[in-house]
């Protein structure tokens, strides 16, 4: 049984945090942020908005786009590193709120590569004949764990959710998927405290251990190396050349990483979708939000090839080659 993406949707908070506003919060410069990262602003969830709230909105839009009802869903996967709670899973909250009474539900943690991991799992469940409709959501509210006194990280992150309905199909829409990990780099991008290794205490709070910590240069080098590997593997598995791609959608972490990857793959800039300037790095939401925006903007046509590539904490990476069948 083949699988295909039949619907896409996304949700971002209304509140915008600009570089100029960050200048007032931390020792940084608006123009320097743009030159260094390509980010001009990001969306920030308010105190009443949790990851599930954005995930639910994105899910409903994706289901409407696919013409699939909640009761038809067999499985819900929410890729996130900022769940509402450690348990129950955010996926179970999504299931409850959208009324997906038949669906199994679980969260998946692969940081910025989460949506690609979720897409891979969905593809396997459908390929086995087990399920017909799987909802995959990438959602994160990184502002909740961002240290706004750390100028090296607070300029990077924003909040959002993107969702895809993956369905059994007579045509092959997901042509290839591959995921990978290198736990040797686990400490390069992490939230040190809050888990069983360092449970919450006054000491961990005072040490600001519940915020994102990142070794930026090392993560940058990792990303540049792994993007090309993941992308090339996905293309080779499907027997597709990079010049045949309609769109390359990379995890939106840094414009220099995106431009470097596109150059190595020989893909023209006009075929590389970028929304980093408006949203910053939204972790697991980054790739599906960008994908859903291309759908919303009428950029996808039948039989177009779209290459999705993610990379991030774990360290993890992944890629999926999609043929658009709608």
QUIVENBEL-V25423 format. One record per residue. N is the residue number from 0. PHI is phi as a letter, one per 20 degrees, with the letter a starting at -180 (999 if undefined). D_LAST is the distance of its C-alpha to the last C-alpha in Angstrom with 2 decimals. Layout:
# QUIVENBEL-V25423
n=N phi=PHI d_last=D_LAST
n=N phi=PHI d_last=D_LAST
This chain:
# QUIVENBEL-V25423
n=0 phi=999 d_last=17.63
n=1 phi=e d_last=14.53
n=2 phi=c d_last=12.61
n=3 phi=b d_last=9.23
n=4 phi=e d_last=8.56
n=5 phi=d d_last=6.86
n=6 phi=b d_last=8.81
n=7 phi=c d_last=11.18
n=8 phi=b d_last=14.54
n=9 phi=b d_last=17.93
n=10 phi=b d_last=21.54
n=11 phi=c d_last=24.58
n=12 phi=f d_last=28.16
n=13 phi=f d_last=29.67
n=14 phi=f d_last=32.71
n=15 phi=d d_last=32.78
n=16 phi=d d_last=35.29
n=17 phi=e d_last=36.10
n=18 phi=f d_last=38.05
n=19 phi=f d_last=40.93
n=20 phi=f d_last=41.12
n=21 phi=f d_last=41.16
n=22 phi=g d_last=44.15
n=23 phi=e d_last=46.07
n=24 phi=d d_last=45.23
n=25 phi=b d_last=45.84
n=26 phi=f d_last=47.54
n=27 phi=b d_last=44.74
n=28 phi=c d_last=43.82
n=29 phi=g d_last=40.72
n=30 phi=f d_last=40.63
n=31 phi=f d_last=41.32
n=32 phi=f d_last=38.28
n=33 phi=f d_last=36.04
n=34 phi=f d_last=37.76
n=35 phi=e d_last=37.66
n=36 phi=c d_last=34.16
n=37 phi=n d_last=32.15
n=38 phi=e d_last=31.95
n=39 phi=d d_last=33.13
n=40 phi=b d_last=32.34
n=41 phi=b d_last=30.71
n=42 phi=e d_last=29.85
n=43 phi=c d_last=32.38
n=44 phi=f d_last=32.22
n=45 phi=f d_last=35.31
n=46 phi=f d_last=37.73
n=47 phi=e d_last=36.15
n=48 phi=d d_last=32.60
n=49 phi=d d_last=31.83
n=50 phi=g d_last=28.92
n=51 phi=f d_last=27.78
n=52 phi=f d_last=27.67
n=53 phi=f d_last=25.06
n=54 phi=f d_last=23.15
n=55 phi=f d_last=23.14
n=56 phi=f d_last=21.85
n=57 phi=f d_last=18.95
n=58 phi=f d_last=18.22
n=59 phi=f d_last=18.29
n=60 phi=f d_last=15.86
n=61 phi=f d_last=13.32
n=62 phi=f d_last=13.99
n=63 phi=f d_last=13.71
n=64 phi=f d_last=10.28
n=65 phi=e d_last=9.26
n=66 phi=m d_last=11.68
n=67 phi=d d_last=13.86
n=68 phi=e d_last=17.59
n=69 phi=g d_last=20.10
n=70 phi=f d_last=21.93
n=71 phi=e d_last=19.08
n=72 phi=f d_last=19.11
n=73 phi=e d_last=21.16
n=74 phi=b d_last=21.70
n=75 phi=c d_last=21.76
n=76 phi=d d_last=22.46
n=77 phi=d d_last=23.75
n=78 phi=e d_last=24.57
n=79 phi=a d_last=27.52
n=80 phi=d d_last=31.05
n=81 phi=c d_last=32.05
n=82 phi=f d_last=31.76
n=83 phi=g d_last=33.38
n=84 phi=b d_last=35.97
n=85 phi=f d_last=36.84
n=86 phi=b d_last=36.40
n=87 phi=f d_last=34.80
n=88 phi=f d_last=31.46
n=89 phi=f d_last=29.21
n=90 phi=f d_last=26.53
n=91 phi=f d_last=28.96
n=92 phi=f d_last=29.41
n=93 phi=g d_last=25.68
n=94 phi=g d_last=25.66
n=95 phi=f d_last=28.63
n=96 phi=f d_last=27.45
n=97 phi=e d_last=24.03
n=98 phi=m d_last=25.64
n=99 phi=e d_last=23.84
n=100 phi=f d_last=26.89
n=101 phi=e d_last=25.65
n=102 phi=e d_last=24.29
n=103 phi=f d_last=26.28
n=104 phi=b d_last=26.30
n=105 phi=b d_last=27.64
n=106 phi=e d_last=27.82
n=107 phi=c d_last=27.38
n=108 phi=d d_last=29.50
n=109 phi=c d_last=28.58
n=110 phi=l d_last=29.05
n=111 phi=f d_last=26.78
n=112 phi=e d_last=25.01
n=113 phi=g d_last=24.33
n=114 phi=f d_last=20.58
n=115 phi=f d_last=20.33
n=116 phi=f d_last=22.86
n=117 phi=f d_last=21.01
n=118 phi=f d_last=17.75
n=119 phi=f d_last=20.03
n=120 phi=f d_last=21.67
n=121 phi=f d_last=18.54
n=122 phi=f d_last=17.41
n=123 phi=f d_last=20.94
n=124 phi=f d_last=21.19
n=125 phi=f d_last=18.11
n=126 phi=f d_last=19.23
n=127 phi=f d_last=22.63
n=128 phi=n d_last=21.49
n=129 phi=f d_last=23.06
n=130 phi=c d_last=20.18
n=131 phi=d d_last=16.87
n=132 phi=c d_last=15.67
n=133 phi=c d_last=16.97
n=134 phi=e d_last=17.04
n=135 phi=d d_last=17.90
n=136 phi=c d_last=19.66
n=137 phi=d d_last=21.52
n=138 phi=b d_last=24.27
n=139 phi=b d_last=27.66
n=140 phi=d d_last=30.48
n=141 phi=f d_last=32.43
n=142 phi=f d_last=34.75
n=143 phi=f d_last=36.38
n=144 phi=c d_last=37.63
n=145 phi=e d_last=38.16
n=146 phi=e d_last=41.79
n=147 phi=e d_last=42.29
n=148 phi=d d_last=45.63
n=149 phi=d d_last=44.09
n=150 phi=f d_last=43.10
n=151 phi=f d_last=41.51
n=152 phi=d d_last=38.76
n=153 phi=f d_last=38.53
n=154 phi=f d_last=37.11
n=155 phi=e d_last=34.03
n=156 phi=d d_last=32.32
n=157 phi=b d_last=30.29
n=158 phi=d d_last=28.40
n=159 phi=r d_last=24.82
n=160 phi=b d_last=22.04
n=161 phi=c d_last=18.38
n=162 phi=c d_last=16.27
n=163 phi=c d_last=13.23
n=164 phi=e d_last=12.41
n=165 phi=d d_last=12.31
n=166 phi=c d_last=11.96
n=167 phi=f d_last=13.32
n=168 phi=b d_last=11.08
n=169 phi=f d_last=12.33
n=170 phi=d d_last=10.55
n=171 phi=e d_last=11.68
n=172 phi=e d_last=9.44
n=173 phi=e d_last=12.67
n=174 phi=e d_last=14.91
n=175 phi=a d_last=18.01
n=176 phi=b d_last=19.66
n=177 phi=b d_last=23.26
n=178 phi=c d_last=25.47
n=179 phi=b d_last=29.13
n=180 phi=b d_last=32.10
n=181 phi=c d_last=35.61
n=182 phi=f d_last=37.78
n=183 phi=f d_last=40.61
n=184 phi=d d_last=39.07
n=185 phi=g d_last=38.68
n=186 phi=e d_last=41.30
n=187 phi=f d_last=39.79
n=188 phi=b d_last=37.30
n=189 phi=a d_last=38.19
n=190 phi=d d_last=39.45
n=191 phi=f d_last=42.90
n=192 phi=d d_last=44.11
n=193 phi=o d_last=42.96
n=194 phi=e d_last=42.36
n=195 phi=f d_last=44.95
n=196 phi=f d_last=46.25
n=197 phi=c d_last=47.27
n=198 phi=g d_last=47.15
n=199 phi=f d_last=47.51
n=200 phi=b d_last=51.13
n=201 phi=g d_last=52.97
n=202 phi=f d_last=53.26
n=203 phi=f d_last=49.52
n=204 phi=f d_last=48.87
n=205 phi=f d_last=51.66
n=206 phi=e d_last=50.44
n=207 phi=l d_last=46.98
n=208 phi=f d_last=45.57
n=209 phi=e d_last=42.70
n=210 phi=d d_last=40.95
n=211 phi=f d_last=38.70
n=212 phi=c d_last=40.80
n=213 phi=b d_last=39.49
n=214 phi=e d_last=41.11
n=215 phi=g d_last=39.10
n=216 phi=f d_last=40.23
n=217 phi=f d_last=39.76
n=218 phi=f d_last=36.21
n=219 phi=g d_last=35.44
n=220 phi=f d_last=36.80
n=221 phi=g d_last=34.88
n=222 phi=f d_last=31.55
n=223 phi=f d_last=32.20
n=224 phi=f d_last=33.12
n=225 phi=e d_last=30.40
n=226 phi=g d_last=27.34
n=227 phi=f d_last=28.03
n=228 phi=f d_last=28.75
n=229 phi=f d_last=25.59
n=230 phi=f d_last=23.35
n=231 phi=f d_last=25.24
n=232 phi=f d_last=25.12
n=233 phi=f d_last=21.35
n=234 phi=f d_last=21.04
n=235 phi=f d_last=23.88
n=236 phi=f d_last=22.62
n=237 phi=e d_last=19.50
n=238 phi=m d_last=21.58
n=239 phi=d d_last=19.70
n=240 phi=e d_last=21.83
n=241 phi=g d_last=21.61
n=242 phi=f d_last=21.72
n=243 phi=e d_last=18.32
n=244 phi=f d_last=16.66
n=245 phi=e d_last=14.73
n=246 phi=b d_last=15.71
n=247 phi=d d_last=18.29
n=248 phi=d d_last=18.31
n=249 phi=d d_last=21.70
n=250 phi=g d_last=23.54
n=251 phi=e d_last=25.16
n=252 phi=d d_last=28.79
n=253 phi=a d_last=30.63
n=254 phi=f d_last=29.88
n=255 phi=f d_last=32.34
n=256 phi=f d_last=30.55
n=257 phi=f d_last=27.20
n=258 phi=f d_last=28.92
n=259 phi=f d_last=30.91
n=260 phi=f d_last=27.97
n=261 phi=f d_last=26.06
n=262 phi=f d_last=29.31
n=263 phi=f d_last=29.94
n=264 phi=e d_last=26.55
n=265 phi=m d_last=27.06
n=266 phi=d d_last=24.03
n=267 phi=f d_last=24.70
n=268 phi=g d_last=24.86
n=269 phi=f d_last=22.35
n=270 phi=d d_last=19.59
n=271 phi=d d_last=20.76
n=272 phi=e d_last=19.53
n=273 phi=c d_last=22.53
n=274 phi=c d_last=23.18
n=275 phi=g d_last=26.29
n=276 phi=f d_last=28.59
n=277 phi=e d_last=27.41
n=278 phi=c d_last=26.99
n=279 phi=m d_last=29.01
n=280 phi=e d_last=28.42
n=281 phi=d d_last=26.68
n=282 phi=l d_last=26.94
n=283 phi=f d_last=24.18
n=284 phi=e d_last=22.29
n=285 phi=g d_last=22.27
n=286 phi=f d_last=19.24
n=287 phi=f d_last=16.83
n=288 phi=f d_last=18.14
n=289 phi=f d_last=17.60
n=290 phi=f d_last=14.00
n=291 phi=f d_last=13.38
n=292 phi=f d_last=15.35
n=293 phi=f d_last=13.31
n=294 phi=f d_last=10.28
n=295 phi=f d_last=13.01
n=296 phi=e d_last=14.48
n=297 phi=m d_last=11.65
n=298 phi=e d_last=12.10
n=299 phi=d d_last=8.65
n=300 phi=c d_last=7.50
n=301 phi=g d_last=5.78
n=302 phi=m d_last=8.35
n=303 phi=f d_last=9.86
n=304 phi=d d_last=12.19
n=305 phi=c d_last=13.08
n=306 phi=d d_last=16.37
n=307 phi=d d_last=17.45
n=308 phi=c d_last=21.22
n=309 phi=c d_last=23.58
n=310 phi=b d_last=27.36
n=311 phi=r d_last=30.03
n=312 phi=g d_last=32.76
n=313 phi=q d_last=33.88
n=314 phi=f d_last=33.67
n=315 phi=c d_last=30.13
n=316 phi=b d_last=27.30
n=317 phi=a d_last=23.92
n=318 phi=b d_last=20.88
n=319 phi=b d_last=17.41
n=320 phi=d d_last=15.45
n=321 phi=d d_last=11.68
n=322 phi=d d_last=9.36
n=323 phi=f d_last=5.95
n=324 phi=d d_last=3.81
n=325 phi=e d_last=0.00
